[in-house]
Amino acid sequence: MLPTSSPQIHQNGSLSARDAARHTAGAKRYKYLRRLLHFRQMDFEFAIWQMLYLFTSPQKVYRNFHYRKQTKDQWARDDPAFLVLLSIWLCVSTVGFGLVLDMGFVETLKLLLWVVFIDCIGVGLLISTLMWFVTNKYLMKHRSRDYDVEWGYAFDVHLNAFYPLLVILHFLQLFFINYIVVTSSDWFLGYFVGNTLWLIAIGYYIYITFLGYSALPFLKNTVVLLYPFALLGLLYVLSISLGWNFTKGLCWFYKHRVQ
């Protein structure tokens, strides 16, 4: 483990003024945004490692969050490299969607802006804030000023869970779009393949979200975050039985919201 300097603590148990200021949310946010402007300070190799393990062994990713808490006294990432790579994935895959759906330049640009600012940032802020509120209010073992779920960590959990979903639905699915939507959209095999990809993608999101909050030792009953799997399974069976094609609906939605 890397050596780290421990914060100075007064006899009454409080942090010194300098250490308290350094650990405030505002100070952490300023440090994060400042590093966002300096690419040479970002560890892209480590961010790529995290992206690979989010598919194969997401538990290892959250072990690193434990290590960061021990060495830097925060759960949330202090390096924006993961966010930068995720943004690149989002832009490239969205442009790919525009090409596959035969959109023009202006339509593809509109789709890109919508996906980045609404689907990713807007929905991400909403989900992160909701999970931050729920976990702090209902899942804490003991209410204390010393322990709480950082909003930044809640946002990181969302980004971790969102990445596999993005790759599956916005990248891998592109290779099957023509078959799922055009050739066999109303055939069983067509919506079976499409809906199965949705099942896997959303399943990843739920599971990685659960791992993120179960990794925090001061939370309880985090297993409730796995309950949406029951609804997901029911919806999947219902969609196959009724012939719903989620991918076809997504393509229709993308086309009509950029017109």
C-alpha positions as CSV (number, residue, x, y, z in Angstrom):
1,M,0.0,0.0,0.0
2,L,1.3,3.5,-0.8
3,P,2.3,5.6,2.2
4,T,-0.1,8.4,3.0
5,S,-0.1,11.2,5.5
6,S,-2.8,11.0,8.0
7,P,-4.9,14.1,8.8
8,Q,-4.1,16.0,12.0
9,I,-6.7,15.5,14.7
10,H,-7.1,17.7,17.7
11,Q,-7.8,16.4,21.1
12,N,-11.5,17.0,20.8
13,G,-11.6,14.7,17.7
14,S,-12.0,17.3,15.1
15,L,-9.8,17.8,12.0
16,S,-7.4,20.7,11.8
17,A,-8.6,23.7,9.8
18,R,-6.3,23.0,6.9
19,D,-7.3,19.3,6.7
20,A,-11.0,20.1,7.1
21,A,-10.8,22.5,4.2
22,R,-8.9,20.0,2.1
23,H,-11.6,17.4,2.6
24,T,-14.7,19.5,1.9
25,A,-16.8,18.6,-1.1
26,G,-16.0,21.9,-2.7
27,A,-12.3,21.3,-2.5
28,K,-12.6,17.8,-3.9
29,R,-14.8,19.1,-6.8
30,Y,-12.3,21.8,-7.6
31,K,-9.5,19.3,-7.7
32,Y,-11.4,17.0,-10.0
33,L,-12.4,19.8,-12.4
34,R,-8.9,21.2,-12.4
35,R,-7.5,17.8,-13.4
36,L,-10.1,17.6,-16.2
37,L,-8.1,20.4,-17.9
38,H,-4.8,18.6,-17.7
39,F,-4.7,15.4,-19.8
40,R,-1.2,14.6,-18.8
41,Q,-2.3,14.2,-15.2
42,M,-4.9,11.6,-16.1
43,D,-4.2,7.9,-15.7
44,F,-5.9,6.6,-18.9
45,E,-4.2,3.2,-18.6
46,F,-5.8,2.6,-15.2
47,A,-9.2,3.9,-16.5
48,I,-9.0,1.3,-19.4
49,W,-8.2,-1.4,-16.8
50,Q,-11.4,-0.4,-14.9
51,M,-13.5,-0.5,-18.1
52,L,-12.3,-4.0,-18.9
53,Y,-12.9,-5.3,-15.4
54,L,-16.4,-3.8,-15.3
55,F,-17.3,-6.6,-17.7
56,T,-15.2,-9.4,-16.4
57,S,-14.9,-8.8,-12.6
58,P,-16.5,-5.6,-11.4
59,Q,-15.7,-6.5,-7.8
60,K,-12.1,-5.7,-8.5
61,V,-13.0,-2.1,-9.5
62,Y,-14.7,-1.4,-6.2
63,R,-11.7,-2.8,-4.3
64,N,-9.8,0.1,-5.7
65,F,-12.4,2.5,-4.3
66,H,-11.6,1.0,-0.9
67,Y,-7.9,1.7,-1.5
68,R,-8.7,5.3,-2.5
69,K,-10.6,5.8,0.7
70,Q,-7.7,4.6,2.8
71,T,-5.1,6.7,1.0
72,K,-7.0,9.8,-0.1
73,D,-9.9,9.8,2.3
74,Q,-12.6,9.8,-0.3
75,W,-14.6,7.1,-2.0
76,A,-15.3,9.0,-5.3
77,R,-12.8,9.1,-8.1
78,D,-10.3,12.0,-8.1
79,D,-9.2,11.3,-11.7
80,P,-11.5,12.2,-14.5
81,A,-9.8,9.8,-17.0
82,F,-12.7,7.3,-16.8
83,L,-15.3,10.1,-17.5
84,V,-13.2,11.3,-20.5
85,L,-13.0,7.8,-22.0
86,L,-16.7,7.2,-21.3
87,S,-17.5,10.4,-23.2
88,I,-15.4,9.3,-26.2
89,W,-17.2,6.0,-26.2
90,L,-20.6,7.8,-26.0
91,C,-19.7,10.1,-28.9
92,V,-18.3,7.4,-31.2
93,S,-21.2,5.0,-30.6
94,T,-23.8,7.7,-31.1
95,V,-22.2,8.7,-34.4
96,G,-22.3,5.0,-35.3
97,F,-26.1,5.0,-34.5
98,G,-26.6,8.0,-36.7
99,L,-24.8,6.2,-39.6
100,V,-26.7,3.0,-39.2
101,L,-30.0,4.8,-39.0
102,D,-29.0,6.8,-42.2
103,M,-29.2,10.2,-40.5
104,G,-27.7,13.3,-41.9
105,F,-25.0,15.4,-40.3
106,V,-27.4,17.8,-38.6
107,E,-29.6,15.0,-37.3
108,T,-26.6,13.0,-36.0
109,L,-25.4,16.2,-34.2
110,K,-28.8,16.7,-32.6
111,L,-28.8,13.0,-31.6
112,L,-25.3,13.4,-30.1
113,L,-26.2,16.4,-28.1
114,W,-29.4,14.7,-26.8
115,V,-27.6,11.5,-25.8
116,V,-24.8,13.4,-24.1
117,F,-26.7,16.1,-22.2
118,I,-30.0,14.3,-21.6
119,D,-29.4,10.5,-21.6
120,C,-26.0,10.5,-20.0
121,I,-25.6,13.7,-17.9
122,G,-29.3,14.6,-17.2
123,V,-30.4,11.1,-16.3
124,G,-27.1,10.4,-14.6
125,L,-27.5,13.4,-12.3
126,L,-31.1,12.4,-11.5
127,I,-30.3,8.7,-10.7
128,S,-27.2,9.6,-8.7
129,T,-29.1,12.2,-6.6
130,L,-31.9,9.7,-6.0
131,M,-29.5,7.0,-4.9
132,W,-27.5,9.4,-2.8
133,F,-30.7,10.4,-1.0
134,V,-32.1,6.9,-0.6
135,T,-28.9,5.3,0.7
136,N,-28.1,8.1,3.2
137,K,-31.7,8.2,4.5
138,Y,-32.7,4.5,4.5
139,L,-29.7,2.2,4.2
140,M,-27.3,3.7,6.8
141,K,-26.4,1.3,9.6
142,H,-25.8,4.1,12.1
143,R,-26.5,7.7,11.5
144,S,-23.2,9.6,12.0
145,R,-21.5,12.7,10.7
146,D,-18.4,10.6,10.1
147,Y,-20.1,8.3,7.6
148,D,-22.2,9.2,4.6
149,V,-22.5,8.3,0.9
150,E,-20.7,10.9,-1.1
151,W,-22.7,12.3,-4.0
152,G,-19.6,12.0,-6.2
153,Y,-19.4,8.3,-5.3
154,A,-23.0,7.8,-6.2
155,F,-22.3,9.4,-9.6
156,D,-19.2,7.1,-10.0
157,V,-21.4,4.1,-9.4
158,H,-23.8,5.3,-12.0
159,L,-20.9,5.8,-14.5
160,N,-19.6,2.3,-13.7
161,A,-23.0,0.7,-14.3
162,F,-23.7,2.9,-17.4
163,Y,-20.5,1.9,-19.3
164,P,-21.4,-1.8,-19.9
165,L,-25.0,-0.8,-20.8
166,L,-23.6,1.8,-23.3
167,V,-21.2,-0.8,-24.9
168,I,-23.9,-3.4,-25.3
169,L,-26.8,-1.2,-26.5
170,H,-24.9,1.5,-28.4
171,F,-22.0,-0.5,-29.8
172,L,-22.5,-4.3,-30.0
173,Q,-26.2,-3.8,-30.9
174,L,-25.2,-1.8,-34.0
175,F,-24.0,-5.0,-35.7
176,F,-27.5,-6.5,-35.3
177,I,-29.6,-3.4,-36.0
178,N,-30.3,-4.3,-39.6
179,Y,-31.4,-7.8,-38.6
180,I,-33.3,-6.8,-35.5
181,V,-35.1,-3.8,-36.9
182,V,-35.3,-4.1,-40.6
183,T,-35.1,-7.8,-41.7
184,S,-36.8,-9.6,-38.7
185,S,-38.3,-6.9,-36.5
186,D,-41.6,-8.8,-36.3
187,W,-40.1,-12.3,-36.2
188,F,-39.5,-14.1,-32.9
189,L,-35.7,-14.4,-33.5
190,G,-35.4,-10.7,-34.3
191,Y,-37.0,-9.3,-31.1
192,F,-35.6,-12.2,-29.1
193,V,-32.0,-11.2,-30.0
194,G,-32.8,-7.5,-29.4
195,N,-34.6,-7.9,-26.1
196,T,-32.0,-10.3,-24.8
197,L,-29.3,-7.6,-25.4
198,W,-31.5,-5.2,-23.4
199,L,-31.9,-7.8,-20.6
200,I,-28.1,-8.3,-20.4
201,A,-27.4,-4.5,-20.5
202,I,-29.9,-3.5,-17.8
203,G,-28.9,-6.6,-15.8
204,Y,-25.3,-5.3,-15.8
205,Y,-26.5,-1.9,-14.7
206,I,-28.5,-3.3,-11.7
207,Y,-25.7,-5.7,-10.6
208,I,-22.9,-3.2,-10.8
209,T,-25.0,-0.6,-8.9
210,F,-25.6,-3.2,-6.2
211,L,-21.9,-4.0,-6.0
212,G,-21.1,-0.3,-5.7
213,Y,-23.2,0.3,-2.6
214,S,-22.6,-3.1,-1.0
215,A,-18.9,-2.2,-1.0
216,L,-19.6,0.6,1.5
217,P,-19.2,-1.0,5.0
218,F,-21.6,1.5,6.7
219,L,-24.6,0.6,4.6
220,K,-27.1,-2.1,5.4
221,N,-29.7,-4.1,3.4
222,T,-28.1,-3.3,0.1
223,V,-29.6,-6.5,-1.3
224,V,-32.8,-4.5,-1.9
225,L,-31.0,-3.0,-4.9
226,L,-31.2,-6.4,-6.6
227,Y,-35.0,-6.5,-6.4
228,P,-35.4,-4.8,-9.8
229,F,-34.1,-8.1,-11.3
230,A,-37.5,-9.6,-10.6
231,L,-39.3,-6.8,-12.5
232,L,-36.7,-7.0,-15.3
233,G,-37.2,-10.7,-15.7
234,L,-41.0,-10.4,-15.8
235,L,-40.8,-7.6,-18.4
236,Y,-38.4,-9.6,-20.5
237,V,-40.7,-12.7,-20.6
238,L,-43.7,-10.4,-21.2
239,S,-42.0,-8.7,-24.1
240,I,-41.0,-12.0,-25.8
241,S,-44.6,-13.3,-25.3
242,L,-46.2,-10.2,-26.8
243,G,-43.6,-9.6,-29.5
244,W,-42.4,-6.2,-28.3
245,N,-39.1,-5.1,-29.9
246,F,-37.3,-2.7,-27.7
247,T,-34.5,-2.0,-30.2
248,K,-37.1,-1.1,-32.8
249,G,-38.7,1.3,-30.4
250,L,-35.3,2.9,-29.5
251,C,-34.5,3.5,-33.2
252,W,-38.0,5.0,-33.8
253,F,-37.4,7.3,-30.7
254,Y,-34.0,8.4,-31.9
255,K,-35.3,9.2,-35.4
256,H,-38.3,11.2,-34.3
257,R,-36.7,13.2,-31.5
258,V,-34.1,14.7,-33.9
259,Q,-36.6,15.8,-36.5
